[in-house]
Amino acid sequence: MHTGQDPVDTDVVVGAEANSDTAAGNDPGTGRGFGTEPVGEPGTDPDQRGAAESNRHSNGGEAPGDPTGDSGSRLWGGTTLAARRQARRTALLEAALDLIGEAGAAAVTMRAVCRRAGLTDRYFYESFTGRDDLLDTLYRQVADEFLDPMTAFAAAADPDRDRLVAAALVDKVLDDPRKSRLFLVEPYSSTGLGQTTIAVMPAFTRLLQDHLFRHITDPDQRRLAAVTMAAGNAGMFSAWLGGSLKAGRAQIVDHIVAVLTAYRSMYRD
């Protein structure tokens, strides 16, 4: 459990363990803190100062030079504390995606992510409690990116809806190999994603139940079709991305449309 204090990390972060900028939480090699904060005297890290000033304000004091007492909205080097934190969080998530794209979720460790992002571990713990928390956050974010366009097409009253949904899904799979690997391949090989996958997948089965299979009147049959198709598609895409299934984009789209049609025919009254 993270205690709020910076853990001791003997790892070399961006090859600059002994560098005073790194020790101060600044961007190595630039002489400036992440988010364009200039390097100050020891103890003048603007983010650390902002937290201290915020604490003083909560105890009845007022942060120097901050008439509102809201240190999170104060500018330093043209950006607020909240904006700098969000930028660091985004950098850590992108670094994790890069590692997943190169070597899978097993390559994602706190030290590897920090090294790739050019940040120290204290900034990692600013956003995440640990590796599993980062992977959970990233997986849910990617799942939403897959679900949103599919839902938009599935909810539309378009005679070619099945093909539009299938094409949206396939195009999303092809759009960013890093995200597709995380979402469709890594759950089969990474124990750290098992519970997250279980929590996320019902949203995809509900999409099938509520829109694409809504004409199947029996609720048990409707759910059976939705769960089976969702799991089958996940396995198909995993094999496709892994190279063991040889098929083109058009073939995959046609297959999804055919399976949707087959399930409806199977359970037609």
Residue pairs with C-beta under 8 A, 6 or more apart in sequence:
1 129
2 125
2 129
2 130
6 120
6 121
6 122
6 125
7 121
7 122
7 125
9 111
9 120
9 121
10 17
11 17
11 111
11 114
11 115
11 121
12 115
13 22
13 28
13 111
13 114
13 115
13 119
13 120
13 121
14 22
14 28
14 29
14 115
14 118
15 28
16 22
16 28
16 29
19 28
21 27
21 28
21 29
21 30
21 31
21 39
22 28
22 120
23 120
24 33
24 39
24 42
24 45
25 33
25 34
25 45
25 47
25 48
25 120
25 122
25 123
26 32
26 33
26 34
26 37
26 39
26 45
27 33
27 34
27 118
28 118
31 38
31 39
32 38
32 39
32 77
33 39
33 45
33 46
33 47
33 77
34 84
34 87
34 88
34 91
34 118
34 119
34 123
35 76
35 77
35 79
35 83
35 84
35 87
35 88
36 77
36 78
36 79
37 45
37 46
37 47
37 76
37 77
37 84
38 77
40 46
46 76
46 77
46 81
47 81
47 84
47 85
49 71
50 63
50 71
50 72
50 74
50 76
50 81
51 71
53 63
53 64
53 66
53 71
54 63
54 71
54 72
56 62
56 63
57 63
57 66
57 69
57 71
62 69
63 69
63 71
63 74
65 74
66 74
71 81
72 80
72 81
72 82
73 80
73 81
73 82
74 80
74 81
76 84
79 87
85 126
85 127
88 117
88 119
88 123
88 126
88 127
89 126
89 127
91 117
91 118
91 119
92 113
92 114
92 117
92 119
92 123
92 124
92 127
92 128
92 134
93 134
93 137
93 138
93 141
94 117
95 113
95 114
95 116
95 117
96 108
96 113
96 116
96 134
96 135
96 138
97 138
97 178
97 179
97 182
98 116
98 178
99 107
99 108
99 112
99 113
99 116
100 107
100 108
100 178
100 181
100 182
100 186
101 177
101 178
101 181
104 181
104 185
104 186
104 189
104 190
105 135
105 182
105 186
105 189
105 190
105 192
105 193
106 189
106 190
108 131
108 134
108 135
109 131
110 121
110 124
110 130
110 131
111 121
113 124
113 134
114 120
114 121
114 123
114 124
124 134
127 134
128 134
128 137
131 192
132 192
135 190
135 192
135 193
135 196
136 193
136 196
138 182
139 182
139 183
139 193
139 196
139 197
139 200
140 196
140 200
142 179
142 182
142 183
143 183
143 200
143 203
145 172
145 179
146 169
146 172
146 183
147 203
147 204
147 207
149 168
149 172
150 165
150 168
150 169
150 172
150 204
150 207
151 207
151 211
152 168
153 161
153 164
153 165
153 168
154 161
154 165
154 207
154 211
154 212
155 211
156 164
158 164
161 212
162 212
162 256
162 257
162 260
162 261
163 253
163 257
165 212
165 256
166 252
166 253
166 256
166 257
166 260
167 253
169 233
169 256
170 249
170 252
170 253
170 256
172 180
173 180
173 184
173 237
173 240
173 241
174 180
174 249
177 241
180 237
180 241
181 241
184 234
184 237
184 238
184 241
185 238
185 241
185 242
186 193
187 193
187 194
187 197
187 234
188 238
201 230
201 234
204 230
205 223
205 226
205 227
205 230
206 226
208 225
208 226
208 229
208 230
209 222
209 223
209 226
212 226
212 260
213 222
213 225
213 226
213 263
213 264
214 222
215 264
216 222
216 225
216 263
216 264
216 267
217 269
218 267
221 267
222 267
225 263
225 266
225 267
228 263
229 259
229 260
229 263
232 259
233 256
236 245
236 252
236 255
239 245
240 247
240 252
247 255
